[in-house]
Amino acid sequence: MYIVMTLMWKNIEFHSACGWDSLTVKNVGGFQLEKICGNSSTPEVFVFAYNQIQLVFYSDSINFGLGFYLTYTFAPASSVVLPTQGPGKCLATQVSNADGGSLKFPPTGNYPNNAFCTWIIDSDQSVEWVELTIEYANIQFNQVCMYDALEIRTDDHVILRTLCGNVTTPETIVLPYPRVMLMFRSDGSVTGLGFSLSYVYVKAGTADPSSKTGKHHRVALVITIGPPHSQTKWTRRRLNS
C-alpha cells in the first residue's frame, strides 16, 4: 500500500533550506522524505512508497504563519504510478525494452543531497525473474548504509538488497521476481557519483535462480499514519538549539 498525500495549501515561514519553520515528512525509520516550507495555494501531490509515514512540524521562536492543510489517501501498489524523476533530483539516463534495460543515476556529476528517487523494473507475465548487474557504484559508505543507499525491493517492500560504498567490478544479482523497485536515498551531506546498472528479463523455464539469490529480510514498520481505522499520532516536543 502507498500513501498519496495532497498538500492543499501551505503558509510556513520561508527559508531556502526550510531551516526555520517546516513540515517534514519522514518514514518510520526517521529518514527524511520531504521538507516543506514557504507559501502556496496550489495543491501539490506527493506519493510515498510506504505503508506509514510521520509528519513532523517544526517552528522557531520568531515569525509564524497559518500552517498547512493536507489530505491523504491509501492506494494499492498496483494502482499507483510512481514518478521516475522529480524536480531536478531524480534525473537519470534510463533505457528500457522488451529484453531488459539500463539505468544510470545521475547522468553526470554527483548525485544531490536529500534525494529520494524510485524507479520500477516491470516485465510481462512470461518473465520469471530479473538478472540485475551493478556496473559500478559510488555511494557514501556506512556499515549499515544508513546515510545514502540504493535499495532493491519487491512490490510489498521486502528489501532484497541494500547497496552503498564503492563497486568497481560488475556484480550480478538474481531477483526471483518479474517486478522490482529501485529506491535511492541520500541525506544532507556527502555525495558520490551514484551508480550504473543494467538488467535482463529471464523467461520461465530458462534456469533455476534459487541458488544465486541473496538473503532476504523484511522491514518492521511502526504505524504513525497508517491504513484506515488505525490511529494517527502527533507528538509535540521542544527542541533546544
C-alpha positions, 0 to 999 in steps of 0.5 A: 500500500502507498500513501498519496498525500495532497498538500492543499495549501501551505503558509510556513515561514520561508527559508531556502533550506526550510531551516526555520519553520517546516513540515517534514515528512519522514518514514518510520525509520526517521529518514527524511522524505520531504521538507516543506516550507514557504507559501502556496495555494496550489495543491501539490501531490506527493506519493510515498512508497510506504505503508506509514509515514510521520509528519513532523512540524517544526517552528522557531521562536520568531515569525509564524504563519497559518500552517498547512492543510493536507489530505491523504489517501491509501492506494494499492501498489498496483494502482499507483504510478510512481514518478521516475524523476522529480524536480531536478533530483531524480534525473537519470539516463534510463533505457528500457525494452522488451529484453531488459534495460539500463539505468544510470543515476545521475547522468553526470556529476554527483548525485544531490543531497536529500534525494529520494528517487524510485524507479520500477523494473516491470516485465510481462507475465512470461518473465520469471525473474530479473538478472540485475548487474551493478556496473559500478557504484559510488555511494557514501559508505556506512556499515549499515548504509544508513546515510545514502543507499540504493535499495532493491525491493519487491512490490510489498517492500521486502528489501532484497538488497541494500547497496552503498560504498564503492563497486568497481567490478560488475556484480550480478544479482538474481531477483526471483521476481518479474517486478522490482523497485529501485529506491535511492536515498541520500541525506544532507551531506556527502555525495558520490557519483551514484551508480550504473546498472543494467538488467535482463528479463529471464523467461520461465523455464530458462534456469533455476535462480534459487541458488544465486539469490541473496538473503532476504529480510523484511522491514518492521514498520511502526504505524504513525499514519497508517491504513484506515481505522488505525490511529494517527499520532502527533507528538509535540516536543521542544527542541533546544538549539 
